[in-house]
Each structure stands twice: as C-alpha cells, then as structure tokens.
Amino acid sequence: MKTQKFDVTGMTCSACSARIEKNINKTDGVIEANVNLLTNSMTVKYDESVLRDSDIIKVVVDTGYGASPALEKKTEVKSDKKDDKSEIKEMKKRVIISLIFAAPLFYISMGHMLNWPLPGIFHGAENALIFAFTQFLLCLPVMIVNNKYYKVGFKTLFKGSPNMDSLIAIGTSAAAAYGVYAIYKIGYGLGHMNMDLVMQFSMDLYFESAAVVLALITLGKFLEARAKGKTSDAIKKLIDLSPKTALVERNGIEREIPVEDVLKGDIVIVKPGQSIPVDGTIVFGSSSIDESMLTGESMPVEKKVGDKVVGASINKSGFFKFEAEKVGDDTTLSQIIKLVEEASSSKAPISKMADKISGIFVPIVIVIAVVATLVWLILGADFEFALSIGIAVLVISCPCALGLATPTAIMVGTGKSAENGILIKSAEALEVAHHVETVVMDKTGTITEGKPRVTDLVADGIDEKEMLRIAASAEKGSEHPLADAIVEEAKELNLELYDVENFEAIPGQGLKAKVKGKKYYLGNLRLINEQKINIKNFEEISTKYADEGKTPLYFADENNVLGIISVADIVKPSSGLAIKEFEAMGIEVVMLTGDNKKTAEAIRRQLGITRAVAEVLPQDKEREIRKIQEQGRKVAMIGDGINDAPALARADVGIAIGAGTDVAIESADIVLIRSDLLDAVTAVQLSKATIKNIKQNLFWAFIYNTIGIPLAAGVFYGLLGWKLNPMFAGAAMSLSSVSVVSNALRLKFFKPKRYANDTVVYYGKAAENHVNKAGEKGNKENKENICIEEDKVNNDRICNIDDKENIEGKGEYNMKKILKVEGMSCGHCKAAVEKALKAVDGVEDAVVNLDEKTAEVRLKKEIPNDVLEKAVTDAGYEVV
C-alpha cells in the first residue's frame, strides 16, 4: 500500500472536490481518497501493484482538473506558497479587469430604469443598436478574462460530472447568447421599421447580468482565496520558525550549511540568539532555551550536557554544541507541520455529509433550472422571462457556501489548536471531542510528573537540611529512582555532598553507608526492624505519609531513627484545576493506574476524582474504556502513549501527553505538546466551538439555498410579484460564501474558558438562595454570568468569585477560598498553616496542599481576605 499526496488545480467549489473524490474512489486499486478544497490537495491510499501515480493523475484530468504529485521538501513548500500568492495575484487582476468593464456596462444598462444621466447616443429607438452593441463590447472582455469558468464548466458538464463552474458557464453563456439574439432582433426591427420590436428587445438585454455575475463571483472567489490563505497561517508560521542554515563541526572544521543538509550524528554549534536548527542532545556547554514557539511556555528552560534540545527553539544565552538526532522530516517541528496539514486535509463525518450533498446538488439544480424555464413557457410566459428565470436559478444555486462551511472551520480550528500547543491529527478527532462525556486519565506521567520528588522532611535530633545532605551523599552511589529524587532535592537546595565510605545497598530494604566517620541507614521499616533501631514516634508519621500515597524512608544512625524523608510522584500543578474544569463542563473524570490501591486512593482524594481504578495492566485499561463505551458514553483517554496505547486506540478520542514523542503521535488522535492537562480541557472546548461554527455555517448555507432557489425559480412571482434578477442572484451567492468564510475566521479569536479557577462554590440550599438573591437585586439578566454551571443532582452552583453573596441562615452558607502560600516545605509547615487558618472565627475547615503550595479554606460565613492573609502571615508564611 502507498499513500501519496497530490496537488490539484482547477477546483473552485465543493462539487469539484466531491466529483474528483468520487471518481478516484471508484477507481480499481484505490483504498481511500480525500480531496481538500482549501489546500487544493488530494491524499490517495492505493495498491501500488494495481495503480501508478500517473493513472491517478489521468483520472483527475479526465474529470476536468489538473493534478501532480505534491512536493514535500521545505524549499518546495515555499514555492507552493509562491504559487498560492501568484494565484491570488492573478485573481486580483481578473477582478480589476472585470469591474472596470462591468461597472460602465451596469451603468449604461440600468441608466434608463434608474433615471441616471446617459449620453444622447444611448437614447431612443433609433440608437437601440448602438445601445445594445456597446453592452456586448463591454461584456466580451469580462467573459474572456474569466474564460476559466467556461473551460472547466463545460468540460465537466460534457463528462457527466457538472460542478459549480458548469452552473456559471451555462447561466452566463445563456445570458450572453440571449443578448446576441436580442441584437439580431433589434437589427431586424430597425430594418423593417418595427419600433415596438426594437424597444422590446433593447430593454431585454442580459449582457449586464452575465458580466456582473462573472465579476461578483470572481470577487467572491478572490476574497475566499485570501481567506483560505489566512486559515492556513498556522502551517506557514510553523514553517517559518525553522532556521534556514546550521553551523556544523565536521572533522574539526566549522561550516555553515543549509539545514536540509544536516545529517544525523553531526555536531551542531549554536551561539546566543540563534535558532536551533534540528533536534538533538547537548554534548558541550549549557544555556537557557526559549521553547515558547513549540510549548507556549514563556519562561526559558535551563539546558545542560545530556539534555534534549528541539529544533526551532531559540538559544537565549550561552554557547553549546549538540549532536543531531532528528533531522529533516523527523524533527519535532516537521512532525508538528505534518500533523497540522494532516488534520486540515482529513475530513470529519460532518464534512463528508456536506460533500455528498454538494456532489448531487449541481445536477439537481441544472434540472430545476431547465424545468423552471419549461414550466414558465408552458404557463404562457414569453421566452425572455422564462430564460431569465433559468439563468437566476443557475447563478443563485452555486454551492460555494455549502462547500466552504466545514473545511474553513476545521482549518481555522486545527490551526488555533496548534497555537495553543495542541496537535489534532484528524478532523474526525476534532469533531468527536465535543461529544466526550467521560475522560479517563492515566496517573503516572499524566496526572503526576512521572518521576519521584522529595515532598516532606521530618527530623528529630538533627537539622533537616543536614539530614538531607547526609542522605543524598549516601544515595549518590545508588541507581534506585528514589535515590535520584533525594540527590536532586539536595542539588536544588545547593547542598554540597560529603564523601562516603563503605556504601552498601541492602536489597528490598535500603542502604547503609559511613559519612563523616559515622554509620547511617536509609530505607523502609523492615530495614529499621532488622537492624533493631529505636523507631521512637516516627511510625505514626510514616503511616500518615503512606496513607497519602507517599513512600516514607527512615533515616537513622546505629541507635535511633533521626527522621523521615518522604518521596512521591507528585501531582502536576495544573492537574487539579484541569479535573475541576472537566467536571465544571459536566464531564466525568476516571483515573486508571497500574499503581497500588493506597496510592491511587490518596491521589483520588487529593484531586477530588469521582472514581479511580488501581492495579490495572495495559489490556485492563482498554477493557475499562470498552465498559464505559458499552454504557453509551463517548470516552476520551489521556495517557503517555506507551503503556496506554491499547486504551488510546480503543477510546473515541485518544489524547497523548508528552512533547510529541513518536509513540504518543502514533497512538493518539490529539497530542498535547506541553504535557499539561489543561490543554486537554482547551481541546474539548475548541472542538465544541468548531462544531458550533460548522453548524452555523451549514445552517446559513442551507437556508440561503432553500430560500434562494424558489425565489429565483419564480415560485413567488404569481402571488407576490417577486422575481430575482440574475445579477442580484450572483451578488447574493458571492455574499453568502464570504459570510461563511468570515464566520469561520471568528474561531481565530477563540480563548479557553476557565470555570473552575477563582470560583466560589455554593452548596445545596445555599445555591438556590444565592441565585434567588441575584434575581432580587435586578441581576436576572446576568444570572448566566453569576452562576456558570449547575449540579442538578445536588443543586449546587459554581459561581464567579467576584459575586460573593453573604447568604444568611444557619447552615446555608458554604464558601471555598483558595490561598497561594509561599514558604511551606514540610509537614510541620502544613500543620502550622492549617492550625492558623482553623483558628479564625468562621472557618469550618482548612486543608493545605504542599505540592501546589495552596491552602483551601471552607467558610461558614463571609471573612475578608485580609483576615485570612494575616492569620497565615502571623504563622510565618506569605500569601501571594
């Protein structure tokens, strides 16, 4: 099997793309074909043993269009961009020429009707031939400059696959041909002195309809082409991010080469202020790297020897060398560009529906136009009236708006997601995401950071930092992940490590080592018991940490336990907020983890997750997803893309965490570059916004055609005298296309909503009273702003923090406030802050989260912020 992308020329509407797609898909050997009108491209998956590229191109040419294999190199992408620009430039020239001739033609033809001043040679029956022939001469250049409509339109019509160009070609040709017929009738009338015939046909010329329709449609297409250019800005910006050259060191010689010539294994030199050309690992030096263009993070990231660097990020300071590992199409940036292009060229089910409608729409419209013309002739209308009806139906029915409704919104939506650090691999994923009712999350690396960190230090008889310093000195010889956490913590606190003697790892227990001439032990309870060391009062503290899902390590000398170092895979700062966001949107959150039940339960309690399933293998995760789906719910799975691959594949939408790794990209439908769960919330919100936009576009396109065709066919003429001039039909058709594209471009202003951040939660009866009071205060119209979400089961409301209602009545007031507290580092700090806050009158409960450095306070009555801040400050900490 081979998948090949082709550039397609000559397409002007969705009927074109639908027709090409239909003909390619019914060709023997083709597995699947997708044609994208916006990018003028086609992706075909086919059997190489049956077909060649040339066979596929022939099918496209026979359908009435042009095709060629797509160019893939970045330099060639630029030439494609130039082609796009030259096409827009050519269109602009056609628009200008069309308007230059169509404007005076319109003035001359409508001058009599609207009492505009006209030269004497255009007045009176004796000048009728001059009047008619001048219009013909002005119409001719407009038809010649827009000959593309006739070439493509008639070619596709004769091949039995009419498209929008066929409608334009038939309509304007009929109008112009009738005009020529009218000139002959005028000449005949003048020759036979039949002035009534002369006046009749001099007022029945349709040259202005043909010219103005062509001018307006070309103007509409020019505006569409410009809009199409804007919708693909995200891809162009990404392409522009990559530097054009790279400084490499080969055989000890530095040389600057095109970035396309960088080979895997090359040593690349990066100086301050330069962009990094490809992906690799630092082998010399260190620096601060700005990765904001790829991750969205504004803060530079410190990099040293052994750290990965990503192409297109910027070296802010420092000089370093790195070994190129991913070059050309394998770089992260190239993968991102490829994903964005794939997403915009793939079709959502809603898009395929619109394409099918467009494919059968054109032939039906031609039939309607012919039938309408014949019906009016049968009813006794004159030939001129019936012809104008047929022309109007053909012109107003061009399905531009219908064809643009979906692809423009998807293109803008996927581009906007890329700006937010979210890579949506398919239009289908973008569509399905808005239906998600349950989000299933892996724990390690998704909700948590994925590597252990020191969370608590408790010491007795020794300084906490000294205990950490000795422990890190002993652990630096160990390869255990918990050892890395302790050593890393010591490094962060800039603690200088001691020399160690007699280091010994004790399997399943811990280690012992001599530091500063004294023997120390570090490990679990089994180690302490076997060494018969006095545990003192530390067992209770150890149990508490274990219940919180942490791993407590006892630190002891030969006689007594001196302290506990607690290590855990800590929750990411944004995970708690992301989970609240999902719940605020009415989406159920489930945590799946292979970790033990105690740890899973601790994380579940900490984050307020409804359900957690622990000790599951990869296949169990997939089974759990299937169970939820069998209940009729749409499921999104968020994981790291490795052990979660079966579940990611099974879910309706697979979302991979982790800077676009290969496995994540292959396994998931959506990739979150920043590894931030809040981006998953943004992806769902963007999906909802995009689908809403598509539905708006389809609604207006359908309404437009539903109203326009009967009006053009003269259905209302007998009752109300309404008849649509072909010229105004063309204007309306172009306007509808422009309005649909403009509506899609509104998605560029999409901003993620954050409901769960800075909110007050009113519970039960208090929620009801809160809303009632808001209404009494004259805020009924703002009730939606005051209470943005409702829990119908518990009658709870999540409300804006700026609207703090002091609801009187015993047991009815319940508010949460969250304080960000700096200076807390251990269990003692946690206890001190909680104690200080609970002592404040009106505080029902206070819970400190050391990982997120926050204190959540539940209030029984309104308490000013400064009172809470003072309590924390008096305890020796700072509220930020």
N, C-alpha and C positions, 0 to 999 in steps of 0.2 A: 504493500500500500504506500502511496505517496500523497502528501498534502502540498499543493502548490498554490501560491498566491498570484493573481493576475491583475494587471491594471486594465480597466475597461473604459473606453471612450464612447461618447455619443449618448450616454444616458441623461435624461432630463427629468424623469419623474419615477414614481414608484411602479408604474405599469411597465416601464422599461426594465427595471431591476427584476420585477416579478416574471416577466417574459423570458429574460435570459436565464434566470434561475430554473424556471420550469423546463426550458429546452435542454439545459445542461443536465438536470437531474434525471431526465428520461433517456439520456444517452447511455448506451451499454458500457459498463465498466466504471461508471461514476457512483461512488458510495454516497457522497453528500456534497452539495454546493450551496454556498451562501454568498449572495451579492449585496454589497453595501453601496447604497446610492450616495451617501455623504462623502465617503473616501474614494469613490469611483474605483472600487476594487472588488475582487471576487476570490474567494478561497474554495478550492476544489480538492476533495479527497477522492482518489481514484486508484484503480488497479493498473499498475504500470504494464502488466502483461497484455492488457487489452487496449489501453489508450496511450497516446503521447500528448505532450503539451500542444503540439500543432493541431491535433484532432479537436481539442477543446476550443482552441482559438477559432478554428473553422466553423464550429457550431455557433459561436458568438457572432462571427462575421455574417454567417447565413441568416442570423436572426435580425441583422441590420445594424450591428455595432462593431466597434473595433476592440481588440484585446491583445495584450502582450504579457509575457512573464514579468512579474514585479521585480524591481531591482531592490537588493537588500542592503548593500553597503551604505554606511552613513553618508559618504560623499554623494552617493547616488540618491539618497533620500533628499539631500539638499537640492539636487537637480529636479527631483519631483516637486519640491516646494517652488522652485523657479517656474516649472510648468504650470502649477496652480496659479501663480502670480500672473504669468503671461496669458492664461485663460481668462482671468478676471479683467486684465487689461484689454484683451480682445473684446470681451463682453461690453466693457465700458465704451469702447469705440463704436460698437454696434448700437448701443443705447443712444449715444450722442447723435449719430447719423440718423437713426430712426426718429428721434424727437425733432431734429432740425427740419425734416420733411413732413412729419406727421402734424406738427403744430400749425404751420400755414394751411395744410390740407384741411385740418379740422376747422380752422377759422373761415376758410372760403366756403366749405360745405355747409356749415351751420350759421353763416352770416345772415342769410335771408330770414331764417327762422327766429334768430335772436335779435334781429334789427341792428346788427353791427355794421359799421360803415365799410362798404366794398367799392372798388373801382368800377366805373361805368361799364367796362367790357364784360363784367360778370352779371350784369342786369339784363333782363328782358329775354323774350323767346328767341330774338334774332341772334343773341350771343350765347345761346344754350350750348352749342358745340364747343366754343372756347371754354365755357364754364366746366363742362364735363371732361374735355381733353386735358385741361390744366390739372384737374384732380388725378387723372390717370397718370400723368407725368410725375406728379409728386408722390404717388403711391408706389410707382415702379422701383425707385431706389430702396425704399423700405423693405420691399419683398426680396430684392436682390441681396441686400446686406444680411437679411435673415434667411437665406436660402437653406440653411441647415435644417430648419423645420420641415421643409419640403423633401429634402434628400432622405432624411431619416423617416419622416412620417409616411411617405408613400411607399418607401422600401419595406417597412414593417407591415404596412397595410396589405401590400401585394403578396407578402409571405404568410399572410393569415394571422399575424400577431400584432394588431394595431396597438399603438400606445398614445400617450398624450400628444406627441408631435403629430400623430395622424389626425387627431381632432383639430389641431391648429391648422394643419395643412389643408384639410377638407374644407373647414369653415372659411378661412381667408381666401382660398382659391375660388370657392363658390361665390364669395362676395365680389372678388375682383372680376371673375368671369361674368357675373351678372352686370357689373359696371360696364364692361366692354360691350355686352349685349345691348345695354341701355344707350351707349354711344351710337351704335348702328341704328337703333330705333329713332334716336334724335335726328340723325342724318336722313333717315327715310322720311321722317315727318317734315323736315325743312324742304326736302326735295319735292314733296307732294303738298306743300303748304298746309299741312295738318298741324296747326299750332297747339291744339289740345294735346295731341300725342307728344309733341315736343316738351310742353310744360310738365306733363305727367312724368315722363322718364327723366327729365332734368332734376326732378325732386326725388327720384327713386334710385339715386346713385349710392353704392355702398363702398366706394373706394376708401372713404374715411374710416369705415368700420374695419376693413382689412388692415390699413396702415396703423390705426390707433391700437387695435388689438395686438398686432405684432410688437409695436413699441412698448405697450404696457406689459406684455408677457416677458419681453426681453428685459425690461426694467425690473420686473419681479424676480426673474432668474438671476440678474446681476446682484440684487440685494440678497437673494438666497445664497449665491456663491460666496459673497462676502461673509454672510452669517456662518456658512459651513466652515470657512477659514477660521472664524472666531471660535467655533466649537472645538476645533482640534488644536487650540492654543496649548493645551497641557502637554501634548506629544511634542510640539515644536520647542516648547520651553525646556523639556527634558533633554531633547537632542542638543540644544544649545548649551546645556550645562557642562558637557564633556569638553575638556581641553582638546585643541587640535594637534598639539605636539607633546612629546615626552622627552625628558633628558635622561638617557640611559648610560650605564657604565659597562662597556664591553671590552674585555682584555685590558683593563686598567685605563681605558680612554673614554672620556665623556663625549657623547654626541647627541645632538637633538634630532629626533626622527618623528615622522608622522605617527600619531597614536595608533593607527591601524597596523603599524609595523612592529609594535611591541610584542615580544614573544614571552611565553610562559617561562619563568626562571630568570628573566632579565633583572638586573639590579637597576631600579629606577631612583633617580635623585629628585628630591622635592625641596625647594627653597621657600622661605617665608613668603606668604602672599600668593603662592601658586596653587592651582587646582591639581588634585591628584588624578593622574590620567587613567589608571586601571586599579583593580582590586589586588591586594597582596598583604604581606606580613612584614612589619618593620624589623630590619636586621641591624640597623645602626642609628643611634640618636633618639630623640624624643621631641614631642611637640604637642601643641594644643590644636585640635582639628575642629573646624566648623562643619558639622554634618546636617545643618538645618535644611538644606535643599532636599535631602533624602528622608530625614526623620521628623523634621518640623521642630526639633529642639533648638532653642535659641542659644543655650549655653554650650560653649565649646567643650569637647571631650579630650581629656588628657590621654596621650598615647605614648607607649614606650616600646622597647625591644620586645618582640613576641606578640604585640597587639596587631589586630587586623585593621587595615585601612580600606576605605571604599572609594572607588573612582567617582569623580565629580565633587567630592567634598574638598574643603579649602584648608590649606595649611596656614593657620593664623600666626604661629611663631615657631621658631626653632628650625633646625636643618636635620633632615633624616634621609635614610636610604631604606628602600623596601624591596622585597623580592616579589615580582609579578606572579600572581597565581591564577587570576581570571582575566583573560584579555578578550578583545573583540566582542562577539555576541554573548560571551559568558559572564561579562561584568554585571554587577548588580544593576547599574543604570540601564544597560541594554536589555536586561530581563524586565525591568520596570517598563521601558518603552514598548517592548514586545507585548507585555500583559495589557497595557492600556490600549494598544492597537487591536489586540485580540478581543478585548471586551467591547470596544466600539464597533467591531465588524461582526461580532456574533449577534444572533437575533433572539430576542425574548419571545415567548409564545404570543404575547400581545402584539408584537411586531409582525410575526408571521401571519397572524389573522388579518392585519391591515394590508399586507402584501397580497394575500389571496383575494381580498375584496377588490383591490386595485386591478389585479390581473383579469377579473371578469367584468370589471366596471366599464372599461373602454368599449368593448364590443357592444355591451348593453346600451351605452349612451349613443353610439352610432345608430343602432336600431331605433332608439327613441326619437332621434333627430329625423330619421327617414320617415318613421310612422307619423310623427307630428306634422311634418311637411305634407304628407299624403292626405292625412285626416283633414287638414285645413283646405286643401284643394278639393276634396270630396264635399266638404261643407259649403263650398262655393266661394271661398276666398280667392283673390287673384294670385297669380303666380309670384309676384313680387313680395306680397305679405307672407305667403307660405314659406318662401325661401328665407326671408329674414328670421322666421321662427326657427327653422332648421339650423341656421348659422348660429343663432343665440344659444341654442341647446348645446351645440358642439363646443362653443367657446366657454360657456359658464361651467361645463362639466369637467374640465381638465382637473384630474385628481391630484394636483400638486400638494394641496394642504393635507390630504389624506396620507400621502406617501411620506411627507416630512414630519408628521405628527409624532411618530415613535423614534426614528433614528436620531433626530436632533436632540430630543430629551435624553436619550441614552448616551449620546456622545458627550453632552454637557455634564450629565450625571457622573459618568466614569472619569471624565477629566477633573471634575470637582473633587471626587474621592481621592484621586492621585495627589491633588494639592494638600489633602488632609492626611496624607501618609497611609492611605487605604488603597490597595490594588485589587480591583474587581476583575476577575478573569473572564467572566462571561456576562452578557446581558441578561441571561436567564437567572443568574445568581442575584443580580441587581433587582430583578422583578420578584423573585421568590422571597427575598429577605423581608419584604414588607408584610408577608403573611405570617412571619415567625411568631409562635405562641409560647414556645419553651426554648430556653437557652441552656445547653448542657456544657459545663466547663470542666476541663482537666484542672487538677490542683497545682502540681509541681511545674513551675515554669510559666504557668498561665495566670493563676490567681497569685501565686507566690513568685519570688525572684528566681527560684530554681537552684539556688546554692545556699548552704548554711551560713548563718551570720551569728555572732555573739549578741545575745539580746539582754542578758542580765548578769550582773556580777554581785555576789553577796559574800562578804568576808568578815571573819572574826579573829582578831589577834594578828592581823596583817593588813596592810594598806591594799585597797582593791587594785590599784594600778601596779603595785609591786607583785601582787598575786598573778595578774595577767602577764606581767613581764617574765616571771619565772616559768609560768605555764607555756608561754609562746616559745621561750628558749628551749624548753624540753620538747615541744611539739614540732619544732622546725625540722627535725630529722625524720618525722613520721610522714607517711603518704596518705593517711586517712583524711577524708573530706572534712571531718570535724577539726582536725589539726590545722588544715588550711584556714578555717574560719577564725581560729584563735590567733594564728600568726598574722592574718590580715588585719584583725582588730588592733593588735599591738602596733602594726605599721601605721595604721590610720591615726593612732594616738602618739606617733613618733617615739615609741619606746625602744631604747637600744637594748638588744638582746645579750644575755650572758653566754659565756662559753659553757658547754655541757660535757659532763663526763659520765661514763657508764650508762649510756642510754639503752633501755631495754623495752621492747614492745611486748605486752602480755596479751596474747590472742583472746578476744572475747571479753576482755576486762579493761584494758587501758595501757598505761605505761608507767615506768619508774625511771628516774634519772637523778644524777647528782649535780646540783647547781650551787656555786659558791661554797663547795665543800659539804653541803647538806643534802640528804636524800629526800626527794619529793615523789608523791604519787598523784596521778591524774587519771580518773576513769569512772566506771559505774559502781553501783552499790556492791556488786559481787566482789570487786577488787578490794573495797574497804573492809568487807566482812572477812575475806580470806587473809588479809594482812592484819586482822584483829586490831584495827584502828578505831579509836573512840569517835563515834559519829556526832556526838553532842546533840544539839537541837536541829540539825540540818535535814533530818529525814522528812520532817513536815514540809519544809520549804521545797525540798526535792519533789515531793508528791504533788505539791501545788503547781510547780512548773510542768511536770509530766502531764497533769490534767489539762494544762493549757496547750498541749501538743508540742512542748519543747523537750529537748534532750539535756537533762542536768548532768554535769560532770563534777564529781567530787575532787577538790584539791586538798591534799593532806601532806603532812610530814610523817615521820615514823610513828608518831604517837596520836595525833589528833587531826580531825578534819578542820581545815582552816577556812574553807569557803566553798562556794559553788559557782561554776561558770555554766550558764545556760546557753545552749546553742539551738537555733531553729532556722528552718527555711521560712524567712519572714514574708508576710503579705506585702505585695507591691502597694505603694502609696495610693494609687488610683483604683485599686480593685474594689474596695468597699463602696466607693462612690459609684462605680460602674454598675455594681449589683443593685444598688438603690435606684439607679437610673432605669435599669431594665424593669424593676418592679413598679416604678412610677409610671412606666409605659404599659403596664398590665401584662408584662411577660414573665412567666415563671422561670426561676433560676434553679438548676440542679447541679450539684458538684459530684463528679466522678473521679475517684482516685485509687491508685494501687496501694496507697499508704495505709497504715493501720487505723482501726476504728477510732481510737482515742485521739489521734492527731486530727483525723477528719472531723470529728465532732467538735474539737476545740476551734478549728478554723470556721466550721459552720456557725458555731455560737458567736464567734468574734465578728463575723460579717453579716449575721442575721439571714443566712441562706435557709430557705424552706426545707430542702431535702438534700442529704449527702449520702452517697453510696461509696463505701470504702472497700479496700482489698479486692479490686477488680482487675482482671487481666485485659489486654487489648481486645480480645474477642468478646469479653463480657461487656465492655463499653459499647461495642457495636450492637450487642443484644439488647442492652438497655435503651439505646436510641430507637431500635426497632419496636420495642414495647411501647414507648411513648407515641411513636407514629401510628401504631395499631389502635391507639385511642382517638385517632383522627386529628392529631395535633401536628402542626408544622414545626420542625426542630432545626435549630442551628447548633452546631458543635464547635466549640472553641478549644483548640489544643495546640501543642507544639509541633504537630505534623510528623512525629516519628512513631512512638508507640500508639499514638491516637489515629494513625492512618485509616484503620478499618472504620472507626466511628466517623471520621471526617468524610469518608466516602459514602457511608450509609445515610448521613444527615441530609436534610433537604438543602441546607447551606452549610458548607464546611468553611470555618474561619481559622486560619493558621496564625499563631503568634510566633514572632521571631524573624526579624530583619530580612525577610525574603530568602530564607535558606532554600536549597534545592528541594528537599523533601517537603517542606511546607508548600512551596509553589506547586509541586506535583499533586499533593494530596488534597488541597483545599480549593474552594471557589473564590475565597477572599483572603488576602494576605495583609496583616497589619504590620507595617514596617517598624513602627515604634514599640511594638510589643506591649501596647497599652490597651487595657480592656475598654477604656472609654472610647477608643476608636471603633470598637465593635458596636457600641451604642450609636455612634455617629453613622456607621454604615447602615444600620437599620433605619435610622431617621432619614438618611439621604435616599434610601430605597423608597420609603413612604412618600417623600417629596417628589421623586422622579416619577413614580407611578401616578401620583395625583396629577402631575403636569401632563403626562401622556394622555390620561383620561380626559383632561380639559381640552387638549389638542384634538383628540378624536371626536369629542362631543361637538366642538365648533366646526370641524371639517364635515362631519355627517349632517349637522343641522344646515350648514351652508348649502350642501348639495341637495338636501331634502327640500329646502325652500326654493333654491335657485332653479332647479330643473323644471318643476311645474310652472314656475313664473315665466321662464324662457320659452316653454312649450305652448304658452298662451292659454293655459287652463283657466286663468282668472280674467281673460280678455272679455269673454261673453258676459260675465257677471259684473265685473268692476271696471272693465276697460283698461286693465293693466297689461302692458306689453313691454318686454325688455329689449332695448336696442342692443345689437351685438357689441357695440363699442363699450357700453356700460357693463355688459356681461364680462368682457375682458378685464376691465378695471376691477370689478368685484373679485374675479378669480385670482388676480395677482395680489390684491389686498389680503385675501384670506391666507395665501401662502406666507406672506410677510408676517402677518399677525401670529401664525402658528410658530414660526421660527423665533419671533420676538418673545413669545410666551416661554418657549423652551430655554431661551437665554436668561430668563429670570432665575433659573437654577444656579447661575453663577454667583448670585447673592445669598445662596444657602449658608446658614450658620447653624451649628449644632445647638439644640436646646438643652439646657441643664436644669431639670426639675428638682433633682434631689440635693443640689448644692444650695446652701444657705436657705434652708426651708424650716418652717415651723410645722409640727405635726399636731393636729387636734384629734383627739380620740373620742369615739362613741358619741355620746350625747353632746359633748363639748363641740364637736364638729358641726352638728346641726345648729346649735345656738350661735356659733361663730358666723355661719352663713346667714342665718336669720337677722343677726345684728347688722351684718354688712348691708343687707337689703334695707333695713330700717334707716340706716344712715344715708340712704339715697344712692347706694352703690350697686343697685340691682344690675345695671348695665355692665358693671365691671366685675360681676360675680365670677365670670370665667377667668379673669386675671387674678382674683383673690384666691380662689380655690382651683388649682390647675389639674388636680387628679382626685379621684374619689374611689375609696374602697367600699364597694357596695355591700360586701359581706359584713364588715364591721362598722359600716357607716363612718369611716374615718376620712379625713381630708388632709391633703398635703398642700400647704398654703405658702404664699410669698412671705419671706421673713420681715419685709417692710410693713406688713399689715398685722401687727401684734394686737389682737383683741384680748382685753382682760375680761374674760367671761366669769361673772360672779356665780356663786352657788357651790356648795360643798361637793367635792369630788368631781366637779365638772371641768375643772381647768387642768390641762396637762400639756406642757410645752417642753420641747427639747432645744437646748442650745449647745453648740459645739465650739470649744475654745482651742486655739492652737497655742501650745505651751512649749517654750524653749527651755533647755537646761536639764530636762529629765534624762536619766541614763540607766537607772536600775530599778529594782523592785522597791527599794526604800523611797526613791523619788516618787514612784507611782502611788505608794501608800500615803506619802505626805500630802500630795496634791489632792487625792481623793478625800482625805480626812479634813483638809482645809475647806474644801467646797461643801462637803456634807454638813459642816458646822454652820453654814449660812442659813438664816431663817428663810424657809420657803423652798429649800432644795430637798427634793424627795430622794434623789439618788445621784451619784456621780461615778462614772467609770472612765478610767484612763487607759488609752491605747498607746503603749510605749513606741511601737513600731511607727505609727503615724503621728506621734507627738501631739495627740489630741486628748481633750477631756470632754466627754459627753455628759451634760447635766440635765436631769429631768426635774422640772419645776412644778410646784403646787400652786404658785402664784407668780405674778409678774415681778421680776427682780431686775433692776437696772444693770447694764453690762459692767459699769464701773465698780459695782459692789462685788461681783464675781471676780473681776480682774484684781481688785485689792486683796481678796482672800488668797489668790494664787501668789501675788507679789509678796505678801506678808510671809508666805511659806518659803520664800527664797527663790521663786521661779518667775519667768517673764511670759506675759501673754502677748502674742504678736498678732 
